[in-house]
Amino acid sequence: MRTASRLVALTDRAILRVSGENSGQFLQGLCTQDMQRLQIMRSAGHAVLPAAFLSPKGKVLCDTLVQQVDKHEYFVDCHADSATPLLRLLIRHRLRQPLTIENISKSFMPFALLPPEAESVPGADSNAGDKLDLASFFPDPRFAGMGQRAILPADVANTTLSVSDYHRWRVCCGVPEGPRDMKVDEIMPLHVNMELLNFVSFSKGCYVGQELLTRTKHRGAVRRRVFIAVAADYGTEQIPKLQEVLGHLQPSSPLPENCIVPIEESLERDATSDALAVFSRRDQSDLKQVGVLQSVFQNVALCLLRCEGDFNDPRSFINAPVQEGTEIVTASGRSQMLLRAPPYAFFETASQE
């Protein structure tokens, strides 16, 4: 399989550029990531890390990947819908600092190079990417199973995979992205696994929203987390078959293709609709809402789940989030959810300090 056949132009994202003396220090005071780590990484190669921008209440405004491209120059990779609000936030905090802050999405675009196991059309081939410089790519700093990323000139290559292929694989990896999985200023970073995905430095100095995030990490009980939900038609042979596949899967592995199967009930919602709620049930008792489905691909979804125990650190994910014998179903009862911990919970990241 040619590398080019796994290349995705992330056309639903945007690139902001922050440059000027002290631009790193400027970002240091606004985001959850430690910009000094980027300076150290740049001496060894690619300097890219995830970073979130929070409200003063400690809730997520925007999730990004920040790349240091020069001593005083940074590219901020964010969702296209978040680009204008984030640009305004950065400009508002610039005050009189001699910084250039601009949207350069017409010139540059993020690309993803998915791993071979993410290819949805085995044997796909293409002439796309003949001019592709693989030296520009780096492992996705959130979770290496996502593949590789790069910021390249917008017209550098044609691609054979679509953005939907990228999001399909992202769901299989259990990686949430805003604004679909993180409504603006509504959700805490730990509830969407941000510290597990290397977004948060708990050792850096002050930044907007830090106090509540740090207090939750060290003193609170984290009982909402993102899990992978694999749906099956209720009461059918799909359930034991999927349970067998999941039972033989390594905890650190993304979902394989054979977990994606057709089901009768549609789990998908358009951008203007509320997320589909899921409910717990024991012994055919009354339904109790325990979560919502966020990003969905066919029968696989990210589920923001209210857990029955504390999930304060990665070790907690060894435990089931609901009691044994509890069914997770949709309101109609037509679909049953099999829950799987995200694979990156079983890797240590630098942010898990």
C-alpha positions as CSV (number, residue, x, y, z in Angstrom):
1,M,0.0,0.0,0.0
2,R,1.4,3.3,-1.0
3,T,1.9,6.0,1.6
4,A,0.1,8.5,-0.5
5,S,-3.1,6.5,-0.3
6,R,-3.3,7.2,3.5
7,L,-2.9,10.9,3.2
8,V,-5.7,13.2,4.4
9,A,-6.0,16.9,3.9
10,L,-7.7,18.2,7.0
11,T,-9.9,20.7,5.2
12,D,-12.1,21.3,8.3
13,R,-9.1,22.8,10.2
14,A,-7.3,26.1,10.1
15,I,-3.8,27.4,10.8
16,L,-3.1,30.5,12.9
17,R,0.4,32.1,13.1
18,V,1.8,33.8,16.2
19,S,5.2,35.4,15.7
20,G,7.4,38.0,17.2
21,E,9.8,38.3,20.1
22,N,8.3,36.6,23.3
23,S,5.6,34.9,21.3
24,G,6.4,31.7,23.2
25,Q,6.0,33.5,26.5
26,F,2.7,35.0,25.3
27,L,1.3,31.5,24.5
28,Q,2.7,30.2,27.8
29,G,0.3,32.4,29.8
30,L,-2.8,31.4,27.7
31,C,-2.7,27.6,27.1
32,T,-2.4,24.4,29.1
33,Q,0.9,23.3,27.5
34,D,4.4,24.2,28.6
35,M,6.0,26.2,25.7
36,Q,9.4,25.5,27.2
37,R,9.0,21.9,26.2
38,L,8.7,23.0,22.6
39,Q,12.0,24.8,22.7
40,I,13.7,21.7,24.0
41,M,12.0,19.5,21.4
42,R,13.0,21.9,18.5
43,S,16.7,21.3,19.2
44,A,16.0,17.5,18.5
45,G,13.6,17.8,15.6
46,H,9.9,18.6,15.3
47,A,8.5,20.7,18.1
48,V,4.8,20.0,18.3
49,L,2.5,19.5,21.3
50,P,-1.2,19.6,22.0
51,A,-2.5,22.6,23.9
52,A,-5.9,23.8,25.0
53,F,-7.2,27.3,25.6
54,L,-9.5,27.5,28.6
55,S,-12.0,30.0,30.0
56,P,-11.4,31.6,33.4
57,K,-13.8,29.0,34.7
58,G,-11.4,26.3,33.5
59,K,-13.6,25.0,30.7
60,V,-12.4,24.2,27.2
61,L,-12.7,26.9,24.6
62,C,-10.5,25.3,21.9
63,D,-8.2,22.3,21.5
64,T,-5.1,22.8,19.3
65,L,-1.8,21.4,18.2
66,V,1.0,24.1,18.5
67,Q,4.1,23.8,16.4
68,Q,7.2,25.9,16.9
69,V,8.6,26.6,13.4
70,D,11.2,29.1,14.4
71,K,12.6,30.7,17.5
72,H,9.9,33.3,17.7
73,E,7.2,31.7,15.4
74,Y,4.4,29.3,16.1
75,F,1.7,27.6,14.1
76,V,-1.6,26.9,15.9
77,D,-3.6,24.1,14.3
78,C,-7.3,24.3,15.3
79,H,-10.7,23.5,14.0
80,A,-12.0,25.9,11.3
81,D,-15.0,26.8,13.4
82,S,-12.7,27.7,16.3
83,A,-10.3,29.8,14.3
84,T,-12.0,33.2,14.4
85,P,-12.9,33.0,18.1
86,L,-9.3,31.9,18.9
87,L,-7.8,34.6,16.8
88,R,-9.9,37.2,18.6
89,L,-8.9,35.8,22.0
90,L,-5.2,35.9,21.1
91,I,-5.5,39.5,19.7
92,R,-7.4,40.6,22.8
93,H,-4.6,39.3,25.1
94,R,-1.8,40.7,22.9
95,L,-2.3,44.2,24.3
96,R,0.8,46.3,23.1
97,Q,3.1,43.4,22.6
98,P,4.9,43.5,19.2
99,L,3.4,40.3,17.9
100,T,1.9,39.3,14.6
101,I,-1.2,37.1,14.9
102,E,-2.9,36.0,11.7
103,N,-4.9,33.3,10.0
104,I,-2.7,31.7,7.3
105,S,-5.1,28.9,6.2
106,K,-5.1,30.1,2.6
107,S,-1.4,29.3,2.4
108,F,-1.0,26.3,4.8
109,M,-3.1,23.3,5.7
110,P,-2.8,20.4,8.2
111,F,-2.4,16.9,6.8
112,A,-2.7,13.6,8.5
113,L,-0.9,10.4,7.4
114,L,-3.0,7.6,8.8
115,P,-1.3,4.3,9.8
116,P,-1.7,1.3,7.5
117,E,-4.4,-0.3,9.7
118,A,-6.6,2.8,9.2
119,E,-6.9,2.3,5.5
120,S,-10.6,1.6,4.8
121,V,-10.1,0.5,1.2
122,P,-7.3,-2.2,1.2
123,G,-5.1,-2.0,-1.7
124,A,-6.0,1.6,-2.6
125,D,-3.5,3.3,-4.8
126,S,-2.9,6.8,-6.0
127,N,-0.5,9.2,-7.6
128,A,-1.2,11.7,-4.9
129,G,1.6,12.8,-2.7
130,D,4.4,12.4,-5.3
131,K,5.8,15.7,-4.1
132,L,5.2,14.8,-0.5
133,D,8.1,15.4,1.8
134,L,7.8,12.7,4.5
135,A,10.5,14.5,6.5
136,S,7.9,17.1,7.3
137,F,5.7,14.6,9.2
138,F,5.8,13.9,12.9
139,P,3.9,11.4,15.1
140,D,0.6,12.8,16.3
141,P,1.6,14.1,19.8
142,R,-1.8,13.1,21.3
143,F,-1.6,9.4,20.6
144,A,0.9,7.8,18.2
145,G,-1.8,5.3,17.0
146,M,-3.4,8.2,15.2
147,G,-0.6,8.2,12.7
148,Q,1.4,11.3,11.6
149,R,0.7,15.0,11.1
150,A,2.3,17.8,9.1
151,I,1.5,21.4,8.2
152,L,2.3,21.9,4.6
153,P,1.6,24.4,1.8
154,A,-2.1,24.1,1.0
155,D,-1.5,23.0,-2.6
156,V,1.3,20.5,-1.9
157,A,-0.6,17.3,-2.7
158,N,-3.9,15.7,-3.7
159,T,-5.3,13.0,-1.4
160,T,-7.4,9.9,-1.9
161,L,-8.9,9.8,1.6
162,S,-11.5,12.2,2.9
163,V,-11.8,14.0,6.2
164,S,-14.5,11.5,7.2
165,D,-11.8,8.7,6.9
166,Y,-9.7,10.7,9.4
167,H,-12.6,11.1,11.8
168,R,-13.5,7.4,11.5
169,W,-10.0,6.5,12.6
170,R,-10.0,9.2,15.3
171,V,-13.2,7.6,16.8
172,C,-11.5,4.1,16.6
173,C,-8.6,5.6,18.6
174,G,-11.0,7.3,21.2
175,V,-9.6,10.8,20.6
176,P,-12.1,13.6,21.1
177,E,-11.8,16.9,19.2
178,G,-13.7,20.1,19.5
179,P,-16.1,21.6,18.9
180,R,-18.0,18.4,18.1
181,D,-16.8,16.6,21.3
182,M,-16.1,19.7,23.4
183,K,-18.8,22.3,23.2
184,V,-17.3,25.7,23.8
185,D,-17.0,26.7,27.4
186,E,-19.1,23.8,28.6
187,I,-16.7,20.9,29.5
188,M,-13.8,20.4,31.8
189,P,-10.5,19.2,30.2
190,L,-10.2,16.1,32.3
191,H,-13.7,15.0,31.3
192,V,-12.5,14.7,27.7
193,N,-9.2,12.9,28.7
194,M,-7.0,15.9,27.9
195,E,-4.3,15.1,30.4
196,L,-4.1,11.5,29.0
197,L,-3.6,13.0,25.5
198,N,-0.7,15.1,26.5
199,F,-2.6,18.5,26.5
200,V,-1.8,19.5,30.0
201,S,1.3,20.4,31.9
202,F,0.7,20.3,35.7
203,S,4.2,21.7,36.4
204,K,4.2,25.0,34.4
205,G,3.3,28.4,35.8
206,C,0.0,30.2,35.8
207,Y,-2.3,30.4,32.8
208,V,-5.9,31.2,32.2
209,G,-8.2,28.5,33.8
210,Q,-5.3,26.7,35.6
211,E,-6.7,26.9,39.2
212,L,-9.8,24.9,38.7
213,L,-8.1,22.4,36.5
214,T,-5.3,21.8,38.9
215,R,-7.7,21.5,41.9
216,T,-9.8,19.0,40.0
217,K,-6.7,16.9,39.2
218,H,-5.3,16.8,42.7
219,R,-8.3,17.1,45.0
220,G,-11.4,16.2,43.0
221,A,-13.0,13.0,41.8
222,V,-13.1,12.7,38.0
223,R,-16.3,10.7,37.2
224,R,-16.9,11.8,33.6
225,R,-14.7,10.4,31.0
226,V,-14.7,9.7,27.2
227,F,-14.9,6.0,26.3
228,I,-15.3,4.2,23.0
229,A,-18.8,2.8,22.5
230,V,-19.4,0.0,20.0
231,A,-23.1,-0.4,19.3
232,A,-24.9,-3.6,18.3
233,D,-28.5,-4.4,17.6
234,Y,-30.0,-5.4,20.9
235,G,-30.5,-9.1,21.5
236,T,-28.8,-10.2,18.3
237,E,-25.7,-12.3,17.6
238,Q,-23.8,-9.1,16.9
239,I,-23.3,-8.7,20.7
240,P,-21.4,-11.9,21.5
241,K,-19.4,-11.6,18.3
242,L,-18.3,-8.0,19.1
243,Q,-17.6,-9.0,22.7
244,E,-15.2,-11.7,21.5
245,V,-13.4,-9.3,19.2
246,L,-13.0,-6.7,22.0
247,G,-12.0,-9.4,24.5
248,H,-9.0,-10.5,22.3
249,L,-7.9,-6.9,21.6
250,Q,-4.9,-5.4,23.4
251,P,-5.9,-2.6,25.7
252,S,-3.5,-0.2,23.9
253,S,-4.8,-1.0,20.4
254,P,-7.3,1.1,18.5
255,L,-10.5,-0.6,17.3
256,P,-10.0,-2.8,14.3
257,E,-12.1,-2.5,11.2
258,N,-14.1,-5.6,12.0
259,C,-15.8,-3.8,14.9
260,I,-17.5,-1.4,12.4
261,V,-20.7,-3.1,11.4
262,P,-24.1,-2.0,10.1
263,I,-26.9,-1.6,12.7
264,E,-30.6,-0.8,12.4
265,E,-30.6,2.3,14.5
266,S,-28.8,5.4,13.3
267,L,-26.6,7.0,16.0
268,E,-25.6,10.0,14.0
269,R,-26.9,13.5,14.6
270,D,-26.4,16.6,12.5
271,A,-24.5,19.6,13.8
272,T,-27.6,21.4,15.0
273,S,-29.1,18.4,16.9
274,D,-28.4,17.4,20.5
275,A,-26.1,14.4,21.0
276,L,-27.8,11.0,21.4
277,A,-28.2,10.1,25.1
278,V,-27.4,6.6,26.4
279,F,-28.8,5.0,29.5
280,S,-27.9,2.3,32.0
281,R,-30.3,-0.5,32.9
282,R,-30.0,-3.5,35.3
283,D,-32.5,-6.4,35.2
284,Q,-34.9,-4.5,32.9
285,S,-35.2,-1.7,35.5
286,D,-35.9,1.9,34.6
287,L,-33.5,3.7,32.3
288,K,-31.0,6.1,33.9
289,Q,-29.1,8.5,31.6
290,V,-25.4,8.0,32.0
291,G,-23.9,9.7,29.0
292,V,-24.1,11.0,25.5
293,L,-22.6,9.9,22.2
294,Q,-20.4,12.5,20.5
295,S,-18.5,11.8,17.3
296,V,-20.1,8.9,15.5
297,F,-19.0,6.6,12.7
298,Q,-21.7,4.0,11.8
299,N,-21.9,1.9,15.0
300,V,-18.8,3.3,16.7
301,A,-18.9,6.5,18.8
302,L,-17.1,8.5,21.5
303,C,-19.2,8.4,24.6
304,L,-19.0,11.0,27.3
305,L,-19.9,8.8,30.2
306,R,-20.7,9.3,33.9
307,C,-18.7,6.6,35.6
308,E,-19.7,4.7,38.8
309,G,-16.2,5.2,40.3
310,D,-13.4,7.7,40.3
311,F,-11.3,7.9,37.1
312,N,-8.6,10.2,38.4
313,D,-5.6,8.7,36.6
314,P,-4.8,6.2,33.8
315,R,-4.7,3.2,36.3
316,S,-8.4,3.7,36.8
317,F,-9.2,2.6,33.3
318,I,-8.3,-1.0,34.1
319,N,-11.7,-1.0,35.9
320,A,-15.1,-1.1,34.2
321,P,-16.9,2.3,34.3
322,V,-20.2,0.7,35.2
323,Q,-21.2,-2.2,37.5
324,E,-21.1,-5.7,36.1
325,G,-24.4,-6.7,34.7
326,T,-25.4,-3.2,33.7
327,E,-26.5,-2.7,30.1
328,I,-25.9,0.6,28.3
329,V,-28.6,1.2,25.7
330,T,-30.2,4.0,23.7
331,A,-33.6,5.4,24.7
332,S,-35.3,3.3,22.1
333,G,-33.7,0.1,23.4
334,R,-32.8,-0.9,19.9
335,S,-29.0,-0.6,20.4
336,Q,-26.7,-1.9,23.1
337,M,-23.4,-0.2,23.7
338,L,-20.2,-2.2,24.5
339,L,-17.8,0.2,26.2
340,R,-14.0,0.2,25.7
341,A,-11.4,2.3,27.5
342,P,-9.4,4.6,25.1
343,P,-6.1,2.9,24.1
344,Y,-4.0,5.9,25.1
345,A,-5.0,5.4,28.8
346,F,-2.5,2.6,28.8
347,F,0.5,4.7,27.7
348,E,2.3,7.1,30.0
349,T,2.6,10.7,28.6
350,A,4.8,13.5,29.8
351,S,1.8,15.4,31.1
352,Q,0.8,12.6,33.6
353,E,3.0,14.1,36.4
